[in-house]
Amino acid sequence: MKTKILYLDCSSGMSGDMFVGAMLDLGWPAGRVAETIAEAGIAEECHSHIGKVIRCNISATKFDLY
Protein backbone atom coordinates (compact mmCIF):
# COMPACT_ATOMS: atom_id res chain seq x y z
CA MET A 1 0.00 0.00 0.00
CA LYS A 2 1.33 3.39 -0.97
CA THR A 3 1.50 5.98 1.80
CA LYS A 4 0.01 9.38 1.03
CA ILE A 5 1.24 12.46 2.84
CA LEU A 6 -0.39 15.88 2.76
CA TYR A 7 1.61 18.94 3.77
CA LEU A 8 -0.28 22.10 4.67
CA ASP A 9 1.62 25.37 4.47
CA CYS A 10 -0.56 27.67 6.54
CA SER A 11 1.85 30.58 6.89
CA SER A 12 -1.04 32.99 6.27
CA GLY A 13 -3.50 30.93 8.29
CA MET A 14 -6.35 28.64 7.33
CA SER A 15 -9.89 28.61 8.61
CA GLY A 16 -11.94 25.48 9.12
CA ASP A 17 -14.21 26.16 6.16
CA MET A 18 -11.16 26.66 3.93
CA PHE A 19 -9.72 23.36 5.14
CA VAL A 20 -12.95 21.43 4.53
CA GLY A 21 -13.30 23.00 1.05
CA ALA A 22 -9.73 21.99 0.20
CA MET A 23 -10.32 18.42 1.40
CA LEU A 24 -13.48 18.20 -0.72
CA ASP A 25 -11.48 19.38 -3.75
CA LEU A 26 -9.01 16.58 -3.06
CA GLY A 27 -11.80 13.99 -3.14
CA TRP A 28 -12.98 13.72 0.46
CA PRO A 29 -16.61 12.51 0.19
CA ALA A 30 -19.23 15.21 0.87
CA GLY A 31 -21.30 12.59 2.69
CA ARG A 32 -18.53 12.26 5.25
CA VAL A 33 -18.90 15.96 6.07
CA ALA A 34 -22.59 15.42 6.85
CA GLU A 35 -21.74 12.34 8.95
CA THR A 36 -19.17 14.31 10.94
CA ILE A 37 -21.66 17.11 11.61
CA ALA A 38 -24.22 14.52 12.77
CA GLU A 39 -21.63 12.79 14.99
CA ALA A 40 -20.85 16.16 16.60
CA GLY A 41 -24.51 16.41 17.59
CA ILE A 42 -25.09 19.76 15.89
CA ALA A 43 -26.99 18.62 12.79
CA GLU A 44 -30.31 19.93 14.12
CA GLU A 45 -28.85 23.36 14.91
CA CYS A 46 -26.76 23.91 11.76
CA HIS A 47 -27.10 23.92 8.02
CA SER A 48 -24.24 23.28 5.62
CA HIS A 49 -23.74 24.22 2.00
CA ILE A 50 -21.12 22.98 -0.44
CA GLY A 51 -20.69 24.75 -3.77
CA LYS A 52 -18.18 25.87 -6.36
CA VAL A 53 -16.90 29.46 -6.46
CA ILE A 54 -14.54 31.34 -8.75
CA ARG A 55 -12.42 34.13 -7.29
CA CYS A 56 -9.76 35.88 -9.40
CA ASN A 57 -10.20 33.16 -12.06
CA ILE A 58 -9.43 30.41 -9.52
CA SER A 59 -12.06 27.73 -8.97
CA ALA A 60 -12.52 26.25 -5.51
CA THR A 61 -15.02 24.41 -3.36
CA LYS A 62 -16.75 26.64 -0.80
CA PHE A 63 -18.01 25.10 2.41
CA ASP A 64 -20.38 27.01 4.67
CA LEU A 65 -21.73 25.93 8.04
CA TYR A 66 -24.35 28.21 9.52
JOTABEL-V338064 format. One record per residue. N is the residue number from 1. PSI is psi in degrees with one decimal (* if undefined). Layout:
BEGIN
N/PSI
N/PSI
END
This chain:
BEGIN
1/133.6
2/131.6
3/135.2
4/133.9
5/135.0
6/123.4
7/130.5
8/120.9
9/97.6
10/43.8
11/-26.0
12/3.6
13/162.3
14/127.7
15/166.4
16/-41.0
17/-33.1
18/-40.2
19/-47.6
20/-42.8
21/-42.0
22/-40.7
23/-38.3
24/-39.5
25/-29.4
26/-6.3
27/4.4
28/130.0
29/132.8
30/-31.6
31/-30.7
32/-32.2
33/-47.2
34/-40.0
35/-41.6
36/-40.6
37/-41.7
38/-41.2
39/-29.6
40/-10.8
41/22.2
42/10.0
43/-33.1
44/-24.0
45/-17.4
46/158.1
47/143.4
48/153.9
49/132.5
50/127.1
51/168.8
52/140.9
53/156.5
54/121.5
55/124.5
56/41.1
57/21.0
58/124.6
59/138.9
60/166.0
61/127.3
62/129.4
63/126.7
64/138.0
65/115.5
66/*
END
